[in-house]
Amino acid sequence: MIIIGVDRSAHSRAAADWATREALLRGLRLRVVHVSPPASLDPVEQWPYDPEAVTDHVVAELIERHPSLRPWGDSLTGAPAPVLRAVGKDAEVLVLGLRGEGGHAGITVGSTAAILATSSPGPLVLVPGTSAEDGPSRPSSGVTVGIDVRRPAGGALDFAFEAARLRGARLHAVYAWKLPAHTAASPLPVLEEDRAEWEDHEVQLLSDVLRPWRAKYPDVDVLADVVLFTPVEALAHASEGAELVVVGRRSGSVGTVRDLLEHCRCPVAVVPS
């Protein structure tokens, strides 16, 4: 099952569109969830907001565009992040707009998205922007996954390879490496032959990490890319034109994930390790 958290924002509509395509691609059911705060004692303060109408509208809109889809809606009460985290335990993928209807226009990552990016129990996909139907579509360069060769995130790699397989797309495996620490303290420039030797070593490490997944997914075309950037810079650049970026989440990587969400312009899957 795929669960999509919705509100009344354009970002939510884009996320619902993405979740619908993913549900159809995976052959899974789609559950549309709207979380509203506890009802006011005064009904006048709630009008014209009707929580159940939010899910009803999204479900009807999705069925109209995708007649083969059979989604169902739930209106739940409470704080959005904890409620979605709880229902997300039952989902293969939890999907959410990168920001919702609240907050300021200049905020890229909404509070609910930021909380779930660090605490979702399963794969979380955060979708930026507006619906694909609201503007021209862009060519896709496939799926991108960020890899740390010294601490590879198996869950993220599995998710990325499967996403590429389902789409018949190329997988762009990006590893951001850095020069040895001692070079920063040296007054001398790095020799080109030293840099090439170090980079060749990092390329081999990436190849070793990818080998089991290449064997598991022989039909997936993989582009292995070793770049001398920070992880955020490398993935933000690689995300241009990508259909999906996949990253692993572990303790110590939360800041990197948040920075990436600020810079990526395509859906980002955050997979706990």
Backbone torsions as a table, in degrees:
resi	resn	phi	psi	omega
1	MET	NA	141.3	173.0
2	ILE	-109.1	133.4	179.1
3	ILE	-112.8	130.6	176.8
4	ILE	-116.3	124.4	174.5
5	GLY	-88.8	126.4	-173.9
6	VAL	-126.0	155.4	166.4
7	ASP	-138.6	-149.3	-175.7
8	ARG	-104.2	16.4	-175.6
9	SER	-91.4	162.1	175.5
10	ALA	-65.9	-34.5	176.8
11	HIS	-61.4	-37.7	178.6
12	SER	-65.2	-39.4	178.8
13	ARG	-64.0	-41.5	177.8
14	ALA	-62.7	-41.0	179.1
15	ALA	-65.5	-39.0	178.4
16	ALA	-64.2	-39.9	176.6
17	ASP	-61.6	-44.5	-179.2
18	TRP	-64.7	-44.9	-179.4
19	ALA	-62.5	-36.7	178.6
20	THR	-63.5	-47.8	179.8
21	ARG	-62.2	-37.9	-179.6
22	GLU	-68.6	-39.8	178.6
23	ALA	-63.4	-42.9	178.8
24	LEU	-66.8	-38.3	-179.3
25	LEU	-65.6	-39.8	-176.8
26	ARG	-91.0	-8.4	-177.3
27	GLY	69.5	35.7	-178.1
28	LEU	-112.5	159.1	175.2
29	ARG	-77.9	156.9	-177.9
30	LEU	-119.9	124.2	176.8
31	ARG	-108.8	123.9	-179.2
32	VAL	-99.8	120.4	-174.5
33	VAL	-121.8	130.1	172.0
34	HIS	-119.7	129.9	-179.6
35	VAL	-109.8	122.8	-179.6
36	SER	-116.0	154.3	177.0
37	PRO	-67.9	161.7	177.4
38	PRO	-52.9	140.9	-175.3
39	ALA	-61.6	142.1	175.8
40	SER	-71.1	151.2	175.6
41	LEU	-66.9	-25.0	-178.9
42	ASP	-104.3	108.5	-178.6
43	PRO	-57.2	-26.8	-178.8
44	VAL	-62.7	-33.8	-179.4
45	GLU	-68.7	-23.6	-179.7
46	GLN	-83.0	-29.9	-175.1
47	TRP	-67.2	139.8	4.1
48	PRO	-94.3	22.3	-176.8
49	TYR	-80.5	120.5	177.3
50	ASP	-123.7	106.4	-175.3
51	PRO	-54.0	-43.4	-178.0
52	GLU	-66.2	-29.8	179.4
53	ALA	-67.2	-27.0	179.2
54	VAL	-63.9	-51.6	-179.9
55	THR	-67.7	-38.8	179.3
56	ASP	-59.3	-41.7	-178.7
57	HIS	-66.7	-44.8	-179.1
58	VAL	-64.5	-44.8	-179.9
59	VAL	-61.0	-46.2	-179.5
60	ALA	-62.7	-40.3	180.0
61	GLU	-65.0	-41.4	-179.3
62	LEU	-68.3	-40.9	179.2
63	ILE	-65.8	-36.9	178.7
64	GLU	-61.9	-39.6	-178.8
65	ARG	-83.4	-25.9	-177.2
66	HIS	-133.3	82.0	-174.9
67	PRO	-57.7	-26.6	-178.7
68	SER	-78.7	-10.2	-177.8
69	LEU	-80.1	142.4	177.4
70	ARG	-127.3	69.1	179.6
71	PRO	-80.0	162.6	170.3
72	TRP	-136.8	153.9	-173.5
73	GLY	-112.6	149.0	175.1
74	ASP	-134.0	134.1	172.9
75	SER	-107.9	115.0	-176.8
76	LEU	-114.2	161.4	-176.5
77	THR	-119.2	139.1	177.2
78	GLY	142.7	-167.3	174.8
79	ALA	-78.5	130.9	-172.1
80	PRO	-54.5	-49.0	-173.8
81	ALA	-61.7	-51.4	179.4
82	PRO	-63.7	-37.6	-179.7
83	VAL	-66.0	-46.2	179.9
84	LEU	-67.2	-34.5	176.4
85	ARG	-63.6	-38.5	179.9
86	ALA	-68.8	-47.2	-178.9
87	VAL	-71.4	-24.9	-179.9
88	GLY	-65.8	-16.8	177.7
89	LYS	-63.8	-23.4	-178.2
90	ASP	-93.6	0.9	-172.6
91	ALA	-105.3	146.0	169.3
92	GLU	-73.7	-34.3	176.7
93	VAL	-143.8	133.2	172.0
94	LEU	-104.8	129.9	-175.3
95	VAL	-119.9	142.0	-176.6
96	LEU	-152.8	148.3	171.4
97	GLY	-68.1	148.0	-177.9
98	LEU	-62.0	-28.7	171.9
99	ARG	-145.8	159.4	-177.2
100	GLY	-108.7	-155.7	-175.6
101	GLU	-81.0	-14.9	178.5
102	GLY	-89.2	-176.5	176.5
103	GLY	81.6	-177.8	-177.7
104	HIS	-96.9	155.2	-176.1
105	ALA	-60.8	-29.4	-177.1
106	GLY	-81.0	-6.2	-178.9
107	ILE	-81.4	126.2	-179.7
108	THR	-83.9	-44.6	-176.7
109	VAL	-111.5	119.5	179.3
110	GLY	-71.3	164.0	-175.7
111	SER	-65.2	-40.7	-180.0
112	THR	-65.2	-43.3	178.2
113	ALA	-62.4	-41.5	-178.5
114	ALA	-64.5	-41.3	-179.9
115	ILE	-66.5	-46.2	-177.2
116	LEU	-69.5	-29.3	178.0
117	ALA	-62.1	-25.2	-179.6
118	THR	-101.9	-6.7	-171.5
119	SER	-141.9	0.1	-179.4
120	SER	-61.3	134.5	-177.1
121	PRO	-71.8	-18.0	179.7
122	GLY	-137.0	-172.5	-179.8
123	PRO	-56.9	132.5	179.5
124	LEU	-121.6	128.3	175.2
125	VAL	-111.1	123.4	179.4
126	LEU	-107.4	125.5	-171.8
127	VAL	-111.8	121.7	178.4
128	PRO	-88.8	176.2	168.4
129	GLY	73.9	-160.6	-178.7
130	THR	-114.7	177.6	-176.4
131	SER	-59.9	144.0	178.1
132	ALA	-61.0	-24.4	-179.2
133	GLU	-77.8	-9.5	-178.8
134	ASP	-87.0	-3.8	-178.7
135	GLY	-163.3	174.9	-179.0
136	PRO	-65.2	142.7	177.9
137	SER	-78.9	153.4	-179.7
138	ARG	-109.7	151.1	178.5
139	PRO	-64.9	143.2	-178.4
140	SER	-100.7	139.2	175.9
141	SER	-102.9	18.8	174.3
142	GLY	94.9	-150.8	-175.4
143	VAL	-109.5	137.6	178.6
144	THR	-116.2	136.9	176.5
145	VAL	-128.8	135.1	175.7
146	GLY	-90.6	136.0	-175.1
147	ILE	-129.5	135.5	168.0
148	ASP	-105.7	108.1	-171.8
149	VAL	-65.9	-21.0	-179.4
150	ARG	-89.8	-19.4	174.1
151	ARG	-140.4	66.4	-176.3
152	PRO	-65.0	138.4	180.0
153	ALA	-94.0	102.4	-176.3
154	GLY	-60.8	-38.4	179.4
155	GLY	-61.6	-42.8	179.7
156	ALA	-66.6	-39.7	178.9
157	LEU	-65.2	-44.1	177.1
158	ASP	-59.6	-46.0	-179.0
159	PHE	-61.9	-43.9	-177.4
160	ALA	-67.6	-44.8	179.6
161	PHE	-63.6	-41.3	179.7
162	GLU	-66.4	-39.5	178.0
163	ALA	-62.4	-41.6	178.4
164	ALA	-67.1	-40.7	179.5
165	ARG	-62.1	-46.1	-178.8
166	LEU	-61.5	-34.5	-177.1
167	ARG	-89.0	-8.0	-173.4
168	GLY	61.6	35.2	-172.8
169	ALA	-112.0	162.8	175.1
170	ARG	-76.9	144.8	175.2
171	LEU	-103.4	122.3	178.5
172	HIS	-98.6	105.7	-179.2
173	ALA	-93.8	114.0	-172.8
174	VAL	-110.9	126.0	175.5
175	TYR	-122.2	120.1	178.2
176	ALA	-96.1	114.4	-179.2
177	TRP	-108.7	170.3	177.8
178	LYS	-138.2	157.9	179.9
179	LEU	-65.4	154.5	177.4
180	PRO	-54.6	147.3	-174.0
181	ALA	-58.0	-33.2	-175.1
182	HIS	-67.6	-19.3	-178.8
183	THR	-69.9	-26.8	-179.2
184	ALA	-68.3	-29.8	-178.2
185	ALA	-87.6	-10.1	-177.2
186	SER	-84.6	135.3	177.1
187	PRO	-75.6	-11.7	-176.5
188	LEU	-92.3	147.0	176.4
189	PRO	-68.8	154.4	179.1
190	VAL	-71.4	129.9	178.0
191	LEU	-69.5	141.4	-177.0
192	GLU	-61.7	-37.4	-179.0
193	GLU	-68.3	-32.9	176.5
194	ASP	-68.1	-44.7	-179.7
195	ARG	-60.9	-43.4	-179.2
196	ALA	-63.2	-39.6	179.8
197	GLU	-65.7	-43.7	178.5
198	TRP	-63.4	-42.0	-178.7
199	GLU	-66.4	-39.6	177.2
200	ASP	-59.3	-38.0	178.8
201	HIS	-64.8	-42.9	-180.0
202	GLU	-66.5	-36.5	177.0
203	VAL	-61.3	-40.9	179.6
204	GLN	-66.6	-39.0	178.4
205	LEU	-62.3	-41.7	178.4
206	LEU	-64.4	-42.4	178.3
207	SER	-59.7	-40.3	179.5
208	ASP	-65.0	-40.5	179.8
209	VAL	-65.2	-40.3	-175.4
210	LEU	-77.1	-19.8	-171.9
211	ARG	-54.6	-48.4	-178.9
212	PRO	-63.5	-34.6	-178.9
213	TRP	-76.8	-32.5	173.3
214	ARG	-61.7	-38.5	179.5
215	ALA	-70.0	-36.8	-179.4
216	LYS	-72.0	-33.4	-178.6
217	TYR	-122.6	70.3	-174.1
218	PRO	-65.9	-20.3	-178.1
219	ASP	-85.9	-5.9	-178.3
220	VAL	-89.6	123.2	176.2
221	ASP	-78.7	124.9	-174.5
222	VAL	-116.1	128.9	170.9
223	LEU	-106.3	109.9	179.4
224	ALA	-90.3	127.8	-171.8
225	ASP	-131.6	118.8	177.2
226	VAL	-109.8	118.8	-172.8
227	VAL	-129.4	147.1	-178.4
228	LEU	-93.8	68.1	178.0
229	PHE	-135.5	173.2	168.5
230	THR	-72.7	157.8	179.2
231	PRO	-56.3	-40.9	-179.4
232	VAL	-66.3	-45.2	178.9
233	GLU	-61.3	-43.8	-177.3
234	ALA	-63.3	-46.1	-176.7
235	LEU	-75.1	-35.2	177.2
236	ALA	-62.7	-41.2	177.7
237	HIS	-67.6	-44.4	-178.3
238	ALA	-68.3	-22.3	-177.1
239	SER	-75.9	-13.6	-178.7
240	GLU	-64.6	112.4	-178.1
241	GLY	89.0	-8.0	-179.7
242	ALA	-73.6	152.7	176.0
243	GLU	-83.3	-28.7	-176.9
244	LEU	-159.9	139.4	172.1
245	VAL	-114.2	134.0	-177.7
246	VAL	-118.5	131.0	176.6
247	VAL	-134.2	151.1	174.5
248	GLY	-89.2	151.0	178.2
249	ARG	-121.5	124.8	174.8
250	ARG	-143.3	169.5	178.3
251	SER	-60.0	134.5	-178.3
252	GLY	97.7	-14.4	-178.4
253	SER	-105.1	1.6	-173.7
254	VAL	-60.0	-43.9	-179.8
255	GLY	-62.1	-40.4	178.9
256	THR	-64.0	-42.4	178.9
257	VAL	-61.9	-45.0	-179.4
258	ARG	-62.6	-43.1	178.6
259	ASP	-63.1	-38.8	179.8
260	LEU	-64.0	-42.0	179.4
261	LEU	-62.1	-30.7	178.7
262	GLU	-69.4	-25.5	-171.8
263	HIS	-109.9	-22.1	-177.8
264	CYS	-75.4	145.7	178.8
265	ARG	-117.6	19.7	174.9
266	CYS	-133.8	167.4	178.0
267	PRO	-55.9	141.1	179.9
268	VAL	-120.9	125.3	175.1
269	ALA	-97.2	122.8	177.2
270	VAL	-106.9	116.2	-173.9
271	VAL	-114.2	119.5	-179.8
272	PRO	-66.9	146.1	180.0
273	SER	-104.4	NA	NA
